[in-house]
Amino acid sequence: MSEGRLDGVEALLEEARLMAWMPSPAERLRLREAAGLSRAQVAAAVGVGRQTVANWESGETDPQPPGRGRYLKLLKGLAEIHPAPVPAAPSPAAGSGTPCASDEPTTPQVLPSAAELPATAFRPDGLVVQGAPEPCIRCGVVTPFKATDGRSLHPGAMCQPSLAAPSAAIAPPVTQAPAPAAPAHPSPVPARVPSRPQRRAQSSARAQAETDTLITGAVHEELERAEGDADAALQALVKRAIPDVMRLFEETRATARYQYTAYPSLPDILHKPSKREPDQIWEARPNFHHPHYSLKAPGDIRVTALDANAAYLSALKCWLPIGKLEHHLGSDGVDAKRSGVHLITPAPWNHPHLPDPLGDREEPGALWITDATLRLLLRLSGPKYGLIDAPTVHESWTSGATENFLDALRKVLAAARETALAQDDSITEGYVKAMYSKFISTMGESIHNREIQRPDWMHIIHSQAYANLWGKAYKAHQAGLEVVAMMGTDELHVTGDWRQVFAEGRGLAQMKIKHSDAKASGEYTVGQVAR
């Protein structure tokens, strides 16, 4: 038999030994906590997600390949370092002699010598055999058998008085006077058990701390690898952004209340006919230019180009379907707690001084839009705005939804971005930007991310970013500013004192002046076209 086959056989035998030894879920949890390891540390070493480790420790699932072998090896090593505590010996019966005495004489057993025993061996009853004989903690007779905490202890029936040294005498039974009754004391007040929201908050806080460590640890790792070269470190972080953000996504779902469908069967409207052709979903991307203003017309109307910070990061707060999309006719699929895509016929937009919430459409008629766009249209048709009639919904593909599905991930990335900005850390800022932007762009039909295929999510998040920008444009208009242009996910051009409307800065809720090569100052002048 070749050496390679022998190695394969040994590997299988080793895995079989580990499988036979596999500890209970409670023992898995005890070993990790005894070693002071977090679930994130174990998950990183084993190559699985934090939630997977949590499932293994709760007994919801048993360890499975490919991480099972590494996980069991880790537990085996931890068990040698942190053996299970020895259970307390049972109390002797009243009137008995020594704790290890027997009423019937027994035949002395011949114990193997230390030289005859292996250096370390495990018995079926859990005792450990080692080669350094010491007195038994129960009967005092020297024995090479030891408990898992290292103290000498005879296994089972071997602990007998007949094994004692010849000079050892068995003490006669001693009748003890009954102890005086202890004075009555009030029962202690039981410790207050945290409520479910409190336990969830504590768990979320631990998950937040661990996910923060993942981001800072990756930055430090690449900086050390690049020997302090900031540009090289950032390039390496951008390259690993997709697997890193997917791991971060898994970690932030540690306290999630439900499972999601990562690869649902999708309707044809969400499939691309080819790599170069898009699917049928219209995201309502804006490209608005006010018809009464022109760069070519003479004039001195001052315009400021504003930039909405981290638009896609803010858009992670949106209603996403968590299951397989189901087909509905008419308006049956429109529900506040459902999300997906809808085929609608929109009402005409009669406000040329404001961007169309459906973006720049070239073809009239029915179109497929996302839930984020439909929610915007329904709000604008309501009594608060009254800007448009409600669209006609013909059919929908929707599922039960939640607005908080990606909120934990959004908060972690937003906190890391905020810290990076405060510390002028351009490396972490660029790394975080790459993570959330690539997370969104590759969750559709992408070869760069095989863990999720949800093009409906991608379209909804894009549409939410456009809807958020439309809300800023409307806010500026209501404050008396003219909206000269609105483009893409984050670009808004307005006249007037914009600082009276928006807070200036780089935070998620703030706006900053958009600098470019054509408009280095972010400000320019336009002329007014005759109406």
N, C-alpha and C positions, 0 to 999 in steps of 0.2 A: 504494500500500500504506500502511495506516495506521501511525502511530508505534508503537502497541501491538504490531502484528504484527512490526515491525522489532525491537523490544526482545525479543520472543519468539525470533526467529531468532538474534539475537546471543547470547542465553542458551544456546540449543542449540549454537551453534558453540563457545562458550566451554567448555561441558561436554565437547564432542567433543574439543577441544584437550587438555583435562585428562585425558580418558580415554586419548588416544593417548600422552600423556606419562607416564602412571601408572608410578611407580617399582616396583622389585621389593620383596617383603616385607622383605628384608635392608636395603634402602636406606630403607624407611619407618622401621624400627627405628633405623637409624643417625642419621637426621635428628632424630628425637625426642630421642634420647640426647645428640646434639651440642648441641641447644638447652637441655638440662637440664630437660626437661618430663617430668612423670609421666604415666602412662596416664590417671589420673583427670582431670588438667587437660585433656588432649586430648579425652577423652570428654565432659567438660562443655562445652567449646567447640564440639564437633561436634554434640552432642545425641544421643549413643549411650551405651551402657554400657561400663564398663572392660574387660569380657571381650570385647566386640566389637572394641575397639582391639587387644587382645592377639591375637585371631584374625586380624585384618588383618596384623599384624606377623609372625605365624608362618607366614602363607600358607595357613592352614586355610580361610579364606574371603577373597574379594576384596571391596573396599568396595562397598556397595550403597546405593541411595537409602533414606531421605532424607538420610543424613549423608554420602554419598559426595562430593557437590560441595564441601561445606565442608571435608571432610578433605583432598581433593586441593588445594584452594586453600591450606590451611595448609602442606601438604608443599611446594608450589611456592614459597611464601614462605621456608620454612626452607632450601630448596635454594639460593636466592639468597644467604642469609646464611651458610650452611655448605655450600659446594660440596664435591663429592666429591674426595678427594685424588688427585693425578696419579700414575699408576703410574710406577715407576722405569724410565728408558730402558734398553734392552737393552745388555749389555756388548759393546764392539766386538770383532770377530774378530781373532785373532792375526795380526800383520803388516799390519794395515790402517793407513790413514793417519789423518787426523782422524776423530773419531767420526761426522761427518756426511758424509764423503767418499764418492765413488762411483768405481768403476774405469772407468766409461765416461763420456765427456763428455756433457753434457746441454745442451739448449737453454735459455737463461735464460728464466724466466717473468716476466712483467710483473705485479707485484702491484698491486691497486687501492689508491688513496690513501685516507687516513683520511676525506677528505670524501666519498668514494664509498661508504663502508661505513656501515651503520646503527650507531646508538649502541650497541646490544647485540643480538646475534643468536646463535642456536644452530645449529651445524653438525650434520649427521647423525653425525659421529664424536665428538661430545661437546665439541668445542672451542668457545670463546666468542670472537667477533669484537668488538673494541672499537676505538675511534678514536684511541688513543694509541700510536703505533708505538714499539717499544723493541727492543733487540738480542735475537735468539733465544737461548735459554739453551743450545742445542746447537751452532749454527753461528756465532752472533755477528752475523748479518745482521739489520738492522732490519726488523721485521715488525709489522703491526697485529693479527696473530692471537695469541690468548692461550689458555692452558690454563685449566681451571676454577678453579685456585687463583690466577689473576691474573697469572702470569708469562708473558712472551712466548714463543711456541713455534710453529714452522712445522708445519702439518698434513701428515703423511704424506710423500709424495715431494717436496714443495716445499722441504724442508730439504736443499739441495744446495750444494756448494762453488761452483758457477757463479754462484750468487746473491750471492756475497760481493762486497765493494767491490773496485774495480780494484786497489787497492794491497795487497789482502790476499793473501798468499802462502800456498801450501799446503805445509805442512811435510812433508819426506820421511819415509818410514816409519822408525821407530826400533825397533831390536831390543833389547829389554830382557832383562837377565840373569834367569834364573829366581830367584824369591825363595827364600831358605832355608826349609827345612821348619820349620814351627812345632813347638815342643816339644809333646809329647803331654800333654794334660790330662785328668783324669778327667771323664767326662760329668757335666753338672750333674744334680742330683736333681730329677726332675720335680715340679712343684707338685701338691699333693694335691688331687684332684678331690672336691668335696663329694658326699656320698651323697645319694640321692634324698630321704630324710627331712630332711636338712639343707637341701637346696635348697627343699623345700616349706616348711620352717620360715622360711627367709629370705624367701620369697615371701609367706608369711602375715604376717610382720612388716611388710613394705612395705605390704601391703594394709591392715593394721590402722592404720598411720600415716596412710594416705590417707583411709580412711573416718572416722577421728577428725577429720580436717581438714574433711570434709564437714559434720559436725554443728556444730563450732565456727564454721565459715565462715557457715553459714546463720543462726546466732544473731547473729553480729556484723552481718551484712547487714541483718537485720530491725530490730536496735536502731538502726543508723544511719538506716534509712528512717523509723523512728518517732521519730527525734531523741531517743532515750533514754527514751521512754515504755515502761516495762516491760510494762504491761498490753496496750498496742497491739501490741508486738512479739510477745508470747506468742500473742495472737489470730491474728496473721498466720502464725506458725509452725504453729499447730494447723491452719489452713486448708490449708497446703501439706504437711502431715504425710504424706499418702498418696503423692503422687509422690516425696517425699523418701525415704521408707522403701523404696519400690520401687527407687529408684536405689541406695540403700544395700545392699539385698538383692542387686542385680546385682553390686555391687562385692565383696561378701563371697564371691561364688561364683567369684572369679578363680582360686582354686586348687582348685576342685571337680574330682572325678575322673569325673563322669558328668553326663549331661543329664537333665532332668526333664520331665515332661509337664505343661504349664501348662493345657491345655484338653482333657483326655481326655473321651471319651464316658462318660457316667455312667448308672448304673442308675436306674430310676424312683424308688427309695426315697430317692435323694439330690436329687430335684427337688421344689420346692415346688409344690403344686397351684395355688396363687395367692399373691399378694403377702402376704396376711394369714394364710395357713395354713402351718404348718411342714412340713418333710419328715418322714420316718418314723424318724429317728435319735434315740434317747434318750441324752442326754449324762450322765445320773446326777447332775443338779444336786441338792445336798443342801438340806434344810430341816428339820433335826432339832431336836427339843426333848425333853429327858429327861422321861419320864413321871412321875418321882417328885419333880420340882421345879416350883414355880409361883410367879409373881410375886404372885398373889392370896392365896396361903396365908400365914398369919402365920409369921414366922421371921426369923432374922438370919444366914442362911448367905450369906457374902460371895462374890460372883461377879465375875470380871474378864473384860471383853470384849477379846479379843485380835485383832490384825489381822496377817495374813500379808502381807509386803511384796511388791509387784510380782508377784502370783501368776501372771498370764498371761505375764510375761517369763520366769519360771522354767519355765513349762510349754512353752516352745519346745524344751526338751530332751525330745523324745518320738519314738517310732517313727512315721515318716510314709511312706506309699507313694509311690514316685517315678515310677511308670509308670501305665499304664491298668489299672484294676481288672478282675480276672478272676473269673469265677463258679466256686465250688466247692460241692459238696454234702457234707453231713456235716461232719466235722472236718478234711477234706483241706486247707482253706484256713488252718488254724491252724498257724502256724510261727513260730519265734522271729525269723526274718529276713524275715517278711512282715507287712504291716499293712493295715488297711482297716476294714470293718464286718462284723458277724456277727449272725445271727439265732439267739437262744438262748432256752432255757427255764431260768431260774435256780432254784437250790435255795432253800428258805426260809431266812430270816435269823432266828435265834433268840437274839439278843443285844440286848434292848431298852435296855441301858445304853450301847450304842455305836451310832453312826449306821450305817444300812444303806449299804453301798458302792454300791448301785444308786440311792441317793437316795430321795426320797419318790414312790413310784409309787401311782397310784390304781387302775390296772387290772392284774389278775394275768394270767399267761400269758406266751406268747412275746413277745419284743421285739427290735428291732434296736439293738445297742450298738456302741460304737467299740472299736478295738483296745486303747486305754488302759484302758477299763473291764474288758475281758476279761482283760487281763494282771493287773489288781488282783484280780479274782475267782479266777484260777488261783493267784496267790500265797497268797491267804487259804485256799484249799483244800489247800495243800501242808502238809508236815509241820512247817514252821516255825511256822505260825499254827494250822492245824486248826480254823478258825472256821466253815467252811461246806463243803458238798459242791461238787464241780466242776459247772459248768453244762453242760447238753446243747446242743451246737452243731448246728444244723440245716443251715445254709448260710452262705456267706461271699462277700464281694466284696473281694478283696485283691490286692496287688501286692508285688513285691520292695521292701524298705524299709530305711531307715537311721535310727539314732537321732541322727545328727550333721548332718542335712540343714540345720537352722536354727541349729546351734550357733555358727557363726561370727557370724551376725547377733546372736544372743543375747549373745555375749561383747562385741561392740562396743557394743551398747546398754547392757549392764550396766556396762561400764567408764565410759561417758559419764555414766550415772546416778550411779555411785559418786563420780566427780570432781565432779559438780554438787552432791551432798550435802556433800562435804567443803568445798566453797567457798561453801556456802549460796547456790547459784545456782538459784533457783526457776524461772527462765525455761528453762534447759536441761533441768531435771528435768521440767517440764511438757511440753516439746517431745518428749523421749524417751518419756514415758508415752503421748502422743498417737500417736507413731509405732508402738509395738508394739501398742497396743490397736486402732488402726485397721487395721493390717496384718492382724491376726487377723480382725476383724469384717467386713472387706470382701473376703476371699479366697473367699467363697462366691458366691452369685448376687447381686452388688451392682453398681449402676450407677456407683459411685464408684471402682471399680478394674477396669479392663478388661484388665489384664496377666496376671491369674491367675484361674482359676475352679476352685477346689478346695474345695467344701463339705466333702468328707471330711476335709481337713486342719483346717478350722475346728472341726468337731465333735471331732476327736481332741485338738486343743490344749485346747479347753474341758474335755473329760473328763479330760485329764491334770492340769489345775489342780484339779479336784474330787478326783481321786485323791491328789494331793499333800497337800491339806488333810485328807483322811481319814487319811493317814499321820501327820500331826501330832496329830490327835485320838487315835489309837491310842497314840502315844508318851506323851501326857499321861495317858491311862488306865493305861498300864503303870507310870507313875511314881507312881500313887496319887491322881491328881487325878480329879475327877468332871467329865465332859463334859456341861455343862448345855445347850448349844446349838451347832449348827454350821450355817452358812447361807452360800449363795453360793460365791464362789471363795476368800474370804479371812477369813471371820468365824468365830472359835472362842471360845466362852464356857466358862470352867473355874473350878472352885473350888480353893482351896489356893494354895501358893506356886509360882506358875508360873515364876518366875525360876530355880528350881532345875532346871527342865526345858528352858527355851528361853533363848537369849541375847537380851537386850533391845537393840534398835537398829532402824535402818532399812535394814540390809543385806538381801540376798536370802535369806540363811540365818537371819535374825533375826526376832523378833516384837516388836510394839509394842502398847501399849494403844490400843484403838479408841475415839476420842472422837466423840461425836455430840451433837445438841441434847438428846435425851432423857436421855443419860447423859454429862454433860459431863466427868465424871472417869474414865469408862470402867469404873467399878465400881458395883455395885448389890447389893441383897440379895434373896434368894428364900426361900420357905418350902418345907418338905418335905411332900409329899402322903403320906397313909397308904397303905402298901403292902397 
